[in-house]
Amino acid sequence: MIRFLLGAIFIYASYDKILDPAKFARDISNYHIIPFGLENTIAIILPWLELIIGLGIVFGVCIDANVFISGGLLISFIILILQAILRGFDIECGCGLKDGDMVGWSKIIENFLFIGACYIIHESKARMLEFYPKSSL
């Protein structure tokens, strides 16, 4: 159940970013940490990566790889949000889950909960509806 929920969250988060990459590029630019011009490339690639990860988790394709990548993305998001908080930025997070959602400690806690879900999925012994499971090595 948690696997489908986490996958659905990644799919939902990618939707608006795929439809409006220019807005997502502005959200990325507001963090003032990405070199000028690179935010456009990130705004085009990242939402599709989130969509692929979400679909992979939901449909059970390479779950361990998708959970590992999503955990890495979530850690990156935490670092970006934390630096924005520490620098005093009052900006939208750009996460795609809710319009107008601002950076703050609640977003950091939310991302830690998602990392916890990644860990639970990775450590789960029940591998129902999973294709290409991890090897026994």
Contacts in CASP RR format, 6 or more apart in sequence:
PFRMAT RR
TARGET T0000
AUTHOR 0000-0000-0000
METHOD contacts of the structure
MODEL  1
MIRFLLGAIFIYASYDKILDPAKFARDISNYHIIPFGLENTIAIILPWLE
LIIGLGIVFGVCIDANVFISGGLLISFIILILQAILRGFDIECGCGLKDG
DMVGWSKIIENFLFIGACYIIHESKARMLEFYPKSSL
2 117 0 8 1.000
2 120 0 8 1.000
2 121 0 8 1.000
3 57 0 8 1.000
3 58 0 8 1.000
3 60 0 8 1.000
3 63 0 8 1.000
3 121 0 8 1.000
3 124 0 8 1.000
4 57 0 8 1.000
4 58 0 8 1.000
5 117 0 8 1.000
6 54 0 8 1.000
6 57 0 8 1.000
6 70 0 8 1.000
6 114 0 8 1.000
6 117 0 8 1.000
6 118 0 8 1.000
6 121 0 8 1.000
7 53 0 8 1.000
7 54 0 8 1.000
7 55 0 8 1.000
7 56 0 8 1.000
7 57 0 8 1.000
7 58 0 8 1.000
8 54 0 8 1.000
8 58 0 8 1.000
9 97 0 8 1.000
9 114 0 8 1.000
10 50 0 8 1.000
10 51 0 8 1.000
10 53 0 8 1.000
10 54 0 8 1.000
10 57 0 8 1.000
10 70 0 8 1.000
11 50 0 8 1.000
11 51 0 8 1.000
11 54 0 8 1.000
11 55 0 8 1.000
11 58 0 8 1.000
12 96 0 8 1.000
12 97 0 8 1.000
13 50 0 8 1.000
13 95 0 8 1.000
13 96 0 8 1.000
13 97 0 8 1.000
14 47 0 8 1.000
14 48 0 8 1.000
14 50 0 8 1.000
14 51 0 8 1.000
14 54 0 8 1.000
15 96 0 8 1.000
16 23 0 8 1.000
16 24 0 8 1.000
16 96 0 8 1.000
16 99 0 8 1.000
17 23 0 8 1.000
17 24 0 8 1.000
17 43 0 8 1.000
17 46 0 8 1.000
17 47 0 8 1.000
17 50 0 8 1.000
17 94 0 8 1.000
17 96 0 8 1.000
18 47 0 8 1.000
18 48 0 8 1.000
18 51 0 8 1.000
21 40 0 8 1.000
21 43 0 8 1.000
21 44 0 8 1.000
21 47 0 8 1.000
22 43 0 8 1.000
24 43 0 8 1.000
24 46 0 8 1.000
24 47 0 8 1.000
24 94 0 8 1.000
25 39 0 8 1.000
25 40 0 8 1.000
25 42 0 8 1.000
25 43 0 8 1.000
27 91 0 8 1.000
27 92 0 8 1.000
27 93 0 8 1.000
27 94 0 8 1.000
28 34 0 8 1.000
28 39 0 8 1.000
28 42 0 8 1.000
28 43 0 8 1.000
28 94 0 8 1.000
29 39 0 8 1.000
30 89 0 8 1.000
30 91 0 8 1.000
30 92 0 8 1.000
31 80 0 8 1.000
31 83 0 8 1.000
31 84 0 8 1.000
31 89 0 8 1.000
31 91 0 8 1.000
32 87 0 8 1.000
32 89 0 8 1.000
33 80 0 8 1.000
33 83 0 8 1.000
34 42 0 8 1.000
49 69 0 8 1.000
49 73 0 8 1.000
50 73 0 8 1.000
52 66 0 8 1.000
53 66 0 8 1.000
53 69 0 8 1.000
53 70 0 8 1.000
53 73 0 8 1.000
54 66 0 8 1.000
54 70 0 8 1.000
55 61 0 8 1.000
56 62 0 8 1.000
56 63 0 8 1.000
56 66 0 8 1.000
57 63 0 8 1.000
57 66 0 8 1.000
57 67 0 8 1.000
57 70 0 8 1.000
57 121 0 8 1.000
59 129 0 8 1.000
59 131 0 8 1.000
60 129 0 8 1.000
60 130 0 8 1.000
60 131 0 8 1.000
61 131 0 8 1.000
61 132 0 8 1.000
62 131 0 8 1.000
62 132 0 8 1.000
63 121 0 8 1.000
63 122 0 8 1.000
63 127 0 8 1.000
63 130 0 8 1.000
63 133 0 8 1.000
64 122 0 8 1.000
64 133 0 8 1.000
64 134 0 8 1.000
67 118 0 8 1.000
67 121 0 8 1.000
67 122 0 8 1.000
68 118 0 8 1.000
68 122 0 8 1.000
70 114 0 8 1.000
70 118 0 8 1.000
71 114 0 8 1.000
71 115 0 8 1.000
71 118 0 8 1.000
74 111 0 8 1.000
74 114 0 8 1.000
74 115 0 8 1.000
74 118 0 8 1.000
75 115 0 8 1.000
77 95 0 8 1.000
77 107 0 8 1.000
77 111 0 8 1.000
78 108 0 8 1.000
78 111 0 8 1.000
78 112 0 8 1.000
81 93 0 8 1.000
81 103 0 8 1.000
81 104 0 8 1.000
81 107 0 8 1.000
81 108 0 8 1.000
81 111 0 8 1.000
82 108 0 8 1.000
84 91 0 8 1.000
84 103 0 8 1.000
85 103 0 8 1.000
85 104 0 8 1.000
85 105 0 8 1.000
85 108 0 8 1.000
89 103 0 8 1.000
90 102 0 8 1.000
90 103 0 8 1.000
91 102 0 8 1.000
91 103 0 8 1.000
92 100 0 8 1.000
92 101 0 8 1.000
92 102 0 8 1.000
92 103 0 8 1.000
93 101 0 8 1.000
93 102 0 8 1.000
93 103 0 8 1.000
93 104 0 8 1.000
93 107 0 8 1.000
94 101 0 8 1.000
95 101 0 8 1.000
95 107 0 8 1.000
101 107 0 8 1.000
127 133 0 8 1.000
END
